[in-house]
Amino acid sequence: MTHATHEADLLLRVAAGDRGAPLEELYDRYHRRVWAVGLRRLGDRAGAEHLVQETFVRLWRAAGRFDPEQGSVGALVMTIAHSAAADLGHQPEHEEQPPRRRDELQAAIGTLSPDHREILRLHFRDDLTQTEIADRLDLPVGTVKSRMLDSLRQLRAGASKHGRHPSPA
């Protein structure tokens, strides 16, 4: 059984009413990443802890609608976490980017190859680790690391030409 299949089975068991071990295992797998999103997006430990709780309550409620053909459990958890963070409504000012800078960053990302853009999307939007990206795309981890580094270098080089140094996040 693959990692993705095992996680899908866990969530399907939650949907069937087993809120014990399957939900605990999913919590053990994802609570640290959700907490990190909460700390980054909400700006404090209390907000991060609230986000973890809210995310897993929403996951429990959404379990019956999960379709493994539509995506992975990990992507669902992180989508719920980002949505819950937005709903909690406490975005630190440093998270906001002026529209012009955001447009320039989007344009710079558009110059990357589709393979490079996909890796950045999976890492920054879906909060996947390099190992998880490698698993999802069926690539060696070294290839994922190289593409990510190349992408960031290209974005920095483009920003330097314009006298800016944006973070790609």
Backbone as a chain_set.jsonl record, in Angstrom:
{"seq": "MTHATHEADLLLRVAAGDRGAPLEELYDRYHRRVWAVGLRRLGDRAGAEHLVQETFVRLWRAAGRFDPEQGSVGALVMTIAHSAAADLGHQPEHEEQPPRRRDELQAAIGTLSPDHREILRLHFRDDLTQTEIADRLDLPVGTVKSRMLDSLRQLRAGASKHGRHPSPA", "coords": {"N": [[0.851, -1.172, 0.0], [0.657, 2.165, -0.914], [1.934, 5.303, 0.364], [0.139, 7.453, -0.122], [-2.204, 6.015, -0.661], [-2.583, 4.739, 1.775], [-3.058, 6.946, 3.477], [-5.399, 7.926, 2.287], [-7.084, 5.786, 2.837], [-7.135, 6.005, 5.642], [-8.544, 8.448, 5.941], [-10.962, 7.79, 4.743], [-11.843, 5.911, 6.558], [-12.286, 7.585, 8.731], [-14.416, 9.021, 7.674], [-16.287, 7.01, 7.662], [-16.932, 6.891, 10.262], [-15.035, 6.231, 12.193], [-13.356, 7.8, 14.472], [-11.144, 7.646, 15.969], [-8.182, 6.13, 16.024], [-7.507, 6.483, 13.171], [-7.861, 9.294, 12.698], [-6.151, 10.286, 14.628], [-3.691, 9.368, 13.636], [-3.502, 10.782, 11.219], [-3.428, 13.344, 12.297], [-0.98, 13.174, 13.697], [0.717, 13.005, 11.506], [0.405, 15.471, 10.165], [0.071, 17.716, 11.87], [2.268, 19.321, 12.652], [3.092, 20.641, 10.295], [0.764, 22.089, 9.72], [0.675, 23.687, 11.98], [3.0, 25.194, 11.561], [2.216, 26.644, 9.291], [0.191, 28.111, 10.484], [1.649, 29.627, 12.361], [3.221, 31.159, 10.645], [1.252, 32.458, 9.053], [-0.591, 33.538, 10.877], [0.87, 34.624, 12.896], [1.413, 34.151, 15.642], [1.885, 31.878, 18.453], [-0.469, 31.047, 19.749], [-2.431, 31.538, 17.817], [-1.522, 29.755, 15.872], [-1.9, 27.305, 17.165], [-4.678, 27.36, 17.43], [-5.339, 27.275, 14.736], [-4.478, 24.667, 14.061], [-6.297, 23.11, 15.531], [-8.751, 23.969, 14.373], [-8.339, 23.205, 11.702], [-8.244, 20.374, 11.825], [-10.765, 19.793, 12.814], [-12.309, 20.691, 10.677], [-11.332, 18.945, 8.73], [-12.279, 16.502, 9.699], [-15.03, 16.983, 9.409], [-15.145, 17.204, 6.632], [-14.422, 14.752, 5.707], [-16.203, 12.827, 4.63], [-16.669, 13.784, 2.107], [-14.362, 13.455, 0.73], [-12.471, 12.582, -2.086], [-10.324, 10.344, -3.337], [-9.474, 10.302, -5.959], [-9.413, 12.892, -6.744], [-7.361, 14.206, -5.463], [-4.667, 14.316, -3.016], [-4.633, 13.341, 0.463], [-2.894, 14.868, 1.973], [-2.724, 17.243, 0.45], [-5.369, 18.071, 0.721], [-5.523, 18.504, 3.516], [-3.698, 20.645, 3.788], [-4.872, 22.555, 2.161], [-7.248, 22.992, 3.537], [-6.105, 24.026, 5.874], [-4.922, 26.438, 4.968], [-7.212, 27.773, 4.087], [-8.65, 27.938, 6.484], [-6.879, 29.539, 7.942], [-7.077, 31.923, 6.512], [-9.759, 32.473, 7.023], [-9.654, 32.924, 9.752], [-8.521, 35.347, 9.74], [-6.261, 36.908, 10.524], [-3.774, 38.25, 9.271], [-0.367, 38.855, 9.217], [1.237, 42.005, 8.632], [3.575, 41.808, 7.07], [3.041, 39.734, 5.38], [1.464, 40.705, 3.391], [1.645, 41.911, 0.087], [2.395, 44.657, -1.983], [0.263, 45.406, -4.81], [1.678, 45.918, -7.25], [4.246, 44.797, -6.853], [3.475, 42.149, -6.462], [2.362, 41.576, -8.981], [4.669, 41.817, -10.555], [6.161, 39.706, -9.52], [4.517, 37.524, -10.217], [4.714, 37.737, -13.0], [7.449, 37.195, -13.313], [7.551, 34.563, -12.372], [6.057, 33.417, -14.37], [7.902, 33.29, -16.432], [9.387, 31.08, -15.947], [10.061, 27.577, -16.595], [7.405, 25.173, -17.178], [7.812, 22.881, -15.531], [9.467, 23.885, -13.496], [7.806, 25.877, -12.425], [5.734, 24.292, -11.419], [6.96, 22.907, -9.313], [7.566, 25.047, -7.568], [4.95, 25.893, -7.044], [3.837, 23.648, -5.743], [5.449, 23.595, -3.497], [5.283, 26.217, -2.236], [2.54, 26.988, -2.338], [1.03, 24.66, -1.777], [2.403, 23.747, 0.369], [4.154, 21.525, 0.418], [6.836, 19.308, 1.209], [10.189, 18.901, -0.108], [10.688, 16.198, -0.476], [8.064, 15.168, -0.504], [7.132, 16.428, -2.801], [8.781, 15.22, -4.689], [7.845, 12.582, -4.485], [5.161, 12.941, -5.315], [5.488, 13.864, -7.959], [6.913, 11.86, -9.033], [9.754, 11.97, -9.185], [13.342, 12.084, -8.734], [14.562, 13.162, -5.525], [16.761, 14.836, -5.639], [16.491, 16.049, -8.153], [14.202, 17.592, -7.75], [15.188, 19.338, -5.768], [17.215, 20.636, -7.237], [15.722, 21.893, -9.288], [14.135, 23.602, -7.761], [16.076, 25.262, -6.581], [17.231, 26.361, -8.92], [14.98, 27.743, -9.891], [14.525, 29.654, -7.867], [16.905, 31.076, -8.024], [16.67, 32.152, -10.612], [14.432, 33.797, -10.247], [15.438, 35.586, -8.332], [17.514, 36.716, -9.82], [16.07, 38.039, -11.799], [14.704, 39.868, -10.182], [16.833, 41.33, -9.18], [17.689, 42.691, -11.435], [15.78, 44.601, -11.586], [16.227, 46.026, -9.363], [15.112, 45.034, -7.033], [14.398, 42.761, -4.343], [12.571, 40.431, -3.941], [10.873, 38.032, -1.914], [10.053, 34.742, -2.916], [7.823, 33.613, -1.8]], "CA": [[0.0, 0.0, 0.0], [1.451, 3.389, -0.986], [1.702, 6.333, 1.383], [-1.087, 8.168, -0.475], [-3.318, 5.084, -0.51], [-2.776, 4.541, 3.218], [-3.698, 8.142, 4.018], [-6.773, 7.952, 1.782], [-7.808, 4.793, 3.629], [-7.366, 6.583, 6.971], [-9.604, 9.453, 5.879], [-12.212, 7.083, 4.458], [-12.265, 5.315, 7.842], [-12.855, 8.689, 9.51], [-15.723, 9.298, 7.072], [-17.179, 5.917, 8.035], [-17.282, 7.03, 11.671], [-13.925, 5.909, 13.095], [-12.688, 9.067, 14.776], [-10.051, 7.356, 16.892], [-6.832, 5.93, 15.51], [-7.213, 7.089, 11.867], [-7.73, 10.741, 12.831], [-4.929, 10.51, 15.396], [-2.541, 9.163, 12.761], [-3.439, 11.934, 10.317], [-2.971, 14.45, 13.124], [0.455, 12.995, 13.921], [1.431, 13.247, 10.256], [0.256, 16.81, 9.601], [-0.124, 18.848, 12.776], [3.432, 20.222, 12.666], [3.041, 21.49, 9.096], [-0.35, 23.019, 9.884], [1.11, 24.637, 13.002], [3.951, 26.102, 10.918], [1.411, 27.56, 8.474], [-0.475, 29.011, 11.42], [2.618, 30.574, 12.91], [3.598, 32.08, 9.559], [0.117, 33.253, 8.566], [-1.324, 34.207, 11.946], [1.863, 35.437, 13.599], [1.719, 33.82, 17.028], [1.702, 30.467, 18.817], [-1.878, 30.791, 20.057], [-3.124, 31.462, 16.536], [-1.1, 28.516, 15.215], [-2.583, 26.208, 17.849], [-6.092, 27.448, 17.046], [-5.427, 26.807, 13.351], [-4.38, 23.204, 14.052], [-7.583, 22.587, 15.988], [-9.77, 24.266, 13.362], [-8.057, 22.404, 10.504], [-8.616, 18.974, 11.994], [-12.226, 19.743, 12.918], [-12.811, 20.788, 9.298], [-10.985, 17.701, 8.039], [-13.235, 15.517, 10.188], [-16.318, 17.279, 8.773], [-15.031, 17.042, 5.175], [-13.959, 13.396, 5.385], [-17.185, 12.134, 3.804], [-16.65, 14.319, 0.74], [-13.04, 13.233, 0.154], [-12.375, 11.696, -3.248], [-8.898, 10.145, -3.593], [-9.181, 10.547, -7.377], [-9.303, 14.343, -6.942], [-6.155, 14.734, -4.832], [-4.16, 13.584, -1.867], [-5.059, 13.776, 1.789], [-1.995, 15.952, 2.355], [-3.153, 18.475, -0.225], [-6.626, 18.469, 1.35], [-5.215, 19.057, 4.834], [-3.048, 21.947, 3.665], [-5.878, 23.471, 1.609], [-8.109, 23.345, 4.665], [-5.326, 24.874, 6.782], [-4.807, 27.785, 4.384], [-8.545, 28.363, 4.106], [-8.965, 28.269, 7.875], [-6.044, 30.684, 8.321], [-7.691, 33.104, 5.901], [-11.0, 32.728, 7.751], [-9.321, 33.479, 11.058], [-8.389, 36.755, 9.402], [-5.164, 37.649, 11.142], [-2.604, 38.17, 8.404], [0.627, 39.868, 9.549], [1.467, 42.961, 7.545], [4.645, 41.388, 6.168], [2.513, 38.781, 4.412], [0.834, 41.439, 2.3], [2.536, 42.483, -0.907], [1.713, 45.632, -2.831], [-0.146, 44.783, -6.078], [2.705, 46.007, -8.295], [5.266, 43.779, -6.58], [2.853, 40.844, -6.702], [2.276, 41.421, -10.439], [6.025, 41.573, -11.06], [6.532, 38.358, -9.115], [3.762, 36.609, -11.073], [5.32, 37.796, -14.335], [8.731, 36.493, -13.242], [7.248, 33.133, -12.267], [5.593, 33.015, -15.693], [9.037, 33.051, -17.33], [9.983, 29.781, -15.625], [9.495, 26.434, -17.314], [6.283, 24.575, -16.449], [8.316, 21.98, -14.491], [9.951, 24.712, -12.388], [6.633, 26.515, -11.802], [4.987, 23.269, -10.676], [7.664, 22.652, -8.054], [7.336, 26.196, -6.693], [3.541, 25.871, -6.634], [3.644, 22.586, -4.756], [6.15, 23.937, -2.256], [4.818, 27.423, -1.575], [1.089, 27.056, -2.205], [0.513, 23.449, -1.151], [3.245, 23.487, 1.54], [4.757, 20.195, 0.387], [8.291, 19.242, 1.34], [10.832, 18.457, -1.343], [10.465, 14.746, -0.579], [6.675, 14.959, -0.913], [7.047, 16.837, -4.208], [9.42, 14.154, -5.469], [6.908, 11.451, -4.515], [3.984, 13.295, -6.108], [5.843, 14.006, -9.372], [7.715, 10.691, -9.405], [11.079, 12.469, -9.547], [14.324, 11.979, -7.651], [14.589, 14.333, -4.655], [17.81, 15.723, -6.142], [15.931, 16.824, -9.261], [13.316, 18.595, -7.148], [16.049, 20.342, -5.131], [17.876, 21.411, -8.292], [14.741, 22.756, -9.952], [13.74, 24.656, -6.838], [17.204, 26.192, -6.489], [17.294, 27.076, -10.201], [13.839, 28.667, -9.953], [14.768, 30.772, -6.952], [17.999, 31.88, -8.599], [16.128, 32.912, -11.746], [13.574, 34.851, -9.709], [16.311, 36.593, -7.718], [18.232, 37.416, -10.889], [15.113, 38.962, -12.398], [14.435, 40.939, -9.215], [18.034, 42.166, -9.089], [17.703, 43.56, -12.611], [14.846, 45.696, -11.338], [16.581, 46.648, -8.09], [14.263, 44.506, -5.967], [14.797, 41.454, -3.83], [11.375, 39.839, -3.335], [10.816, 36.621, -1.515], [9.091, 34.09, -3.812], [6.679, 33.05, -1.06]], "C": [[0.902, 1.242, 0.0], [1.073, 4.33, 0.148], [0.371, 7.041, 1.123], [-2.318, 7.278, -0.29], [-3.633, 4.85, 0.966], [-3.489, 5.746, 3.839], [-5.149, 8.256, 3.549], [-7.628, 6.961, 2.557], [-8.106, 5.326, 5.033], [-8.533, 7.562, 6.944], [-10.956, 8.811, 5.558], [-12.739, 6.385, 5.706], [-12.859, 6.382, 8.755], [-14.259, 8.986, 8.994], [-16.754, 8.237, 7.463], [-17.516, 5.929, 9.532], [-16.182, 6.706, 12.661], [-13.112, 7.173, 13.343], [-11.528, 8.886, 15.749], [-8.706, 7.328, 16.197], [-6.578, 6.574, 14.138], [-7.006, 8.606, 11.952], [-6.465, 11.099, 13.617], [-3.688, 10.358, 14.511], [-2.39, 10.322, 11.771], [-2.962, 13.174, 11.07], [-1.462, 14.363, 13.34], [1.27, 13.325, 12.668], [1.459, 14.724, 9.862], [0.218, 17.967, 10.588], [1.057, 19.81, 12.809], [3.421, 21.169, 11.461], [1.915, 22.507, 9.192], [0.023, 24.088, 10.903], [2.077, 25.66, 12.398], [3.232, 27.106, 10.021], [0.733, 28.582, 9.379], [0.463, 30.044, 11.996], [2.99, 31.619, 11.87], [2.44, 33.005, 9.181], [-0.569, 34.07, 9.654], [-0.412, 34.969, 12.897], [2.117, 35.117, 15.053], [1.363, 32.368, 17.328], [0.232, 30.136, 19.086], [-2.694, 30.667, 18.772], [-2.795, 30.177, 15.803], [-1.808, 27.313, 15.841], [-4.074, 26.188, 17.502], [-6.277, 26.931, 15.625], [-5.352, 25.282, 13.281], [-5.725, 22.594, 14.453], [-8.661, 22.775, 14.925], [-9.584, 23.406, 12.113], [-8.529, 20.969, 10.674], [-10.113, 18.792, 12.254], [-12.83, 19.794, 11.51], [-12.503, 19.528, 8.503], [-11.969, 16.602, 8.431], [-14.591, 15.725, 9.505], [-16.295, 17.002, 7.27], [-14.711, 15.609, 4.758], [-14.918, 12.655, 4.457], [-17.217, 12.601, 2.359], [-15.312, 14.077, 0.039], [-13.103, 12.226, -0.981], [-10.895, 11.528, -3.585], [-8.503, 10.346, -5.06], [-8.946, 12.038, -7.651], [-8.042, 14.939, -6.326], [-5.787, 13.933, -3.604], [-4.732, 14.137, -0.568], [-4.19, 14.941, 2.242], [-2.386, 17.276, 1.724], [-4.459, 18.984, 0.381], [-6.365, 19.119, 2.706], [-4.637, 20.464, 4.701], [-3.992, 22.979, 3.052], [-6.826, 23.933, 2.715], [-7.371, 24.297, 5.6], [-5.221, 26.299, 6.251], [-6.156, 28.498, 4.386], [-8.93, 28.798, 5.518], [-8.14, 29.47, 8.342], [-6.621, 31.978, 7.751], [-8.975, 33.476, 6.64], [-10.734, 33.337, 9.123], [-8.936, 34.947, 10.942], [-7.284, 37.549, 10.034], [-3.907, 37.469, 10.315], [-1.597, 39.229, 8.835], [0.898, 40.765, 8.353], [2.537, 42.492, 6.576], [4.184, 40.347, 5.158], [1.91, 39.476, 3.187], [1.899, 41.992, 1.358], [1.759, 43.512, -1.7], [1.372, 45.002, -4.173], [0.939, 44.822, -7.144], [3.777, 44.944, -8.093], [4.732, 42.393, -6.863], [2.763, 40.572, -8.203], [3.645, 41.121, -11.037], [6.483, 40.161, -10.719], [5.804, 37.327, -9.978], [4.339, 36.569, -12.486], [6.641, 37.034, -14.357], [8.513, 34.985, -13.155], [6.783, 32.596, -13.62], [6.708, 32.751, -16.685], [9.718, 31.714, -17.065], [9.346, 28.681, -16.461], [8.323, 25.871, -16.513], [6.736, 23.643, -15.313], [8.78, 22.761, -13.264], [8.785, 25.39, -11.659], [5.869, 25.518, -10.94], [5.653, 22.997, -9.329], [7.475, 23.813, -7.085], [5.898, 26.207, -6.178], [3.314, 24.831, -5.54], [4.304, 22.928, -3.419], [5.509, 25.113, -1.532], [3.305, 27.492, -1.403], [0.528, 25.857, -1.443], [1.314, 23.035, 0.082], [3.802, 22.066, 1.576], [6.26, 20.307, 0.574], [8.888, 18.782, 0.01], [10.645, 16.95, -1.549], [9.045, 14.448, -1.042], [6.468, 15.357, -2.37], [7.633, 15.745, -5.094], [8.495, 12.944, -5.588], [5.732, 11.741, -5.443], [4.313, 13.318, -7.604], [6.657, 12.832, -9.903], [9.073, 11.118, -9.959], [12.05, 12.165, -8.423], [14.324, 13.271, -6.827], [15.647, 15.329, -5.141], [17.326, 16.596, -7.294], [15.017, 17.923, -8.736], [14.148, 19.707, -6.522], [16.712, 21.238, -6.169], [16.911, 22.372, -8.972], [14.298, 23.898, -9.038], [14.845, 25.706, -6.729], [17.339, 27.011, -7.769], [16.181, 28.12, -10.299], [14.08, 29.887, -9.084], [15.883, 31.668, -7.46], [17.497, 32.739, -9.756], [15.249, 34.056, -11.263], [14.404, 35.962, -9.071], [17.053, 37.391, -8.776], [17.312, 38.427, -11.562], [14.82, 40.129, -11.482], [15.628, 41.881, -9.116], [18.133, 43.12, -10.265], [16.824, 44.783, -12.409], [15.103, 46.382, -10.004], [15.729, 46.204, -6.94], [14.769, 43.143, -5.539], [13.606, 40.789, -3.163], [11.595, 38.409, -2.909], [9.794, 35.96, -2.426], [7.879, 33.526, -3.102], [5.467, 33.928, -1.178]], "O": [[1.807, 1.351, 0.827], [0.039, 4.174, 0.797], [-0.434, 7.209, 2.039], [-3.355, 7.741, 0.184], [-4.797, 4.771, 1.359], [-4.415, 5.581, 4.634], [-6.026, 8.639, 4.324], [-8.771, 7.262, 2.898], [-9.202, 5.122, 5.554], [-9.407, 7.52, 7.81], [-11.985, 9.259, 6.062], [-13.951, 6.28, 5.891], [-13.825, 6.119, 9.472], [-15.186, 9.179, 9.782], [-17.944, 8.53, 7.58], [-18.281, 5.093, 10.011], [-16.373, 6.887, 13.863], [-12.283, 7.564, 12.52], [-10.998, 9.859, 16.285], [-8.159, 8.367, 15.828], [-5.517, 7.168, 13.95], [-6.078, 9.139, 11.344], [-5.793, 12.086, 13.314], [-2.743, 11.137, 14.629], [-1.279, 10.787, 11.518], [-2.181, 13.963, 10.539], [-0.749, 15.354, 13.184], [2.376, 13.858, 12.76], [2.443, 15.183, 9.281], [0.324, 19.118, 10.165], [0.856, 21.013, 12.98], [3.708, 22.358, 11.599], [2.083, 23.659, 8.793], [-0.28, 25.266, 10.709], [1.983, 26.852, 12.688], [3.592, 28.282, 9.991], [0.707, 29.774, 9.073], [0.107, 31.217, 12.106], [3.065, 32.811, 12.17], [2.638, 34.207, 9.009], [-1.07, 35.164, 9.392], [-0.864, 35.858, 13.619], [2.971, 35.757, 15.666], [0.643, 31.716, 16.571], [-0.251, 29.072, 18.698], [-3.549, 29.789, 18.658], [-3.668, 29.57, 15.184], [-2.26, 26.413, 15.133], [-4.657, 25.121, 17.307], [-7.249, 26.232, 15.336], [-6.093, 24.668, 12.514], [-6.225, 21.679, 13.798], [-9.4, 21.84, 14.614], [-10.561, 22.932, 11.532], [-9.146, 20.406, 9.769], [-10.668, 17.738, 11.941], [-13.745, 19.036, 11.191], [-13.319, 19.088, 7.692], [-12.438, 15.855, 7.573], [-15.227, 14.763, 9.074], [-17.311, 16.608, 6.697], [-14.73, 15.295, 3.568], [-14.469, 11.921, 3.576], [-17.729, 11.902, 1.486], [-15.146, 14.454, -1.121], [-13.707, 11.161, -0.857], [-10.268, 12.47, -4.07], [-7.326, 10.538, -5.364], [-8.353, 12.4, -8.668], [-7.69, 16.076, -6.641], [-6.489, 13.005, -3.203], [-5.244, 15.255, -0.519], [-4.693, 15.899, 2.831], [-2.379, 18.312, 2.388], [-4.64, 20.191, 0.539], [-6.927, 20.172, 3.007], [-5.044, 21.374, 5.425], [-3.916, 24.16, 3.392], [-7.16, 25.114, 2.81], [-7.954, 25.274, 6.069], [-5.409, 27.259, 6.999], [-6.227, 29.697, 4.658], [-9.466, 29.887, 5.72], [-8.652, 30.327, 9.062], [-6.65, 33.005, 8.43], [-9.248, 34.657, 6.859], [-11.505, 34.172, 9.597], [-9.013, 35.7, 11.913], [-7.365, 38.776, 10.077], [-3.068, 36.625, 10.628], [-1.934, 40.412, 8.824], [0.8, 40.334, 7.204], [2.429, 42.746, 5.376], [4.878, 40.103, 4.171], [1.854, 38.908, 2.097], [2.936, 42.483, 1.803], [0.603, 43.285, -2.055], [2.115, 44.141, -4.643], [1.107, 43.847, -7.878], [4.174, 44.267, -9.042], [5.43, 41.553, -7.431], [3.055, 39.463, -8.651], [3.771, 40.273, -11.92], [7.121, 39.498, -11.536], [6.416, 36.356, -10.424], [4.442, 35.504, -13.094], [6.923, 36.308, -15.31], [9.226, 34.218, -13.803], [7.079, 31.455, -13.975], [6.495, 32.06, -17.681], [10.536, 31.264, -17.868], [8.235, 28.833, -16.969], [8.253, 26.07, -15.301], [6.114, 23.619, -14.251], [8.524, 22.356, -12.13], [8.775, 25.469, -10.43], [5.408, 25.861, -9.852], [4.968, 22.872, -8.314], [7.247, 23.588, -5.897], [5.659, 26.498, -5.006], [2.67, 25.115, -4.53], [3.787, 22.595, -2.353], [5.22, 25.019, -0.339], [2.836, 28.018, -0.394], [-0.334, 26.007, -0.577], [0.948, 22.079, 0.765], [3.911, 21.47, 2.647], [6.879, 21.281, 0.148], [8.17, 18.33, -0.882], [10.464, 16.493, -2.678], [8.839, 13.571, -1.881], [5.717, 14.702, -3.094], [7.056, 15.389, -6.121], [8.375, 12.352, -6.66], [5.35, 10.898, -6.255], [3.521, 12.852, -8.423], [7.044, 12.809, -11.072], [9.486, 10.697, -11.039], [11.635, 12.002, -7.276], [14.109, 14.353, -7.372], [15.438, 16.539, -5.059], [17.714, 17.76, -7.396], [15.054, 19.053, -9.223], [13.855, 20.886, -6.718], [16.765, 22.456, -6.001], [17.246, 23.534, -9.204], [14.109, 25.027, -9.493], [14.571, 26.905, -6.78], [17.54, 28.224, -7.71], [16.415, 29.246, -10.738], [13.863, 31.02, -9.515], [15.805, 32.89, -7.336], [17.855, 33.912, -9.866], [15.31, 35.16, -11.804], [14.107, 37.143, -9.25], [17.205, 38.606, -8.648], [17.729, 39.546, -11.861], [14.698, 41.263, -11.944], [15.456, 43.093, -8.984], [18.612, 44.243, -10.11], [17.073, 45.85, -12.969], [14.31, 47.212, -9.559], [15.622, 46.924, -5.946], [15.477, 42.463, -6.281], [13.612, 40.596, -1.947], [12.405, 37.681, -3.484], [8.752, 36.557, -2.695], [6.98, 33.002, -3.76], [4.417, 33.609, -0.62]]}, "num_chains": 1, "name": "protein.A"}
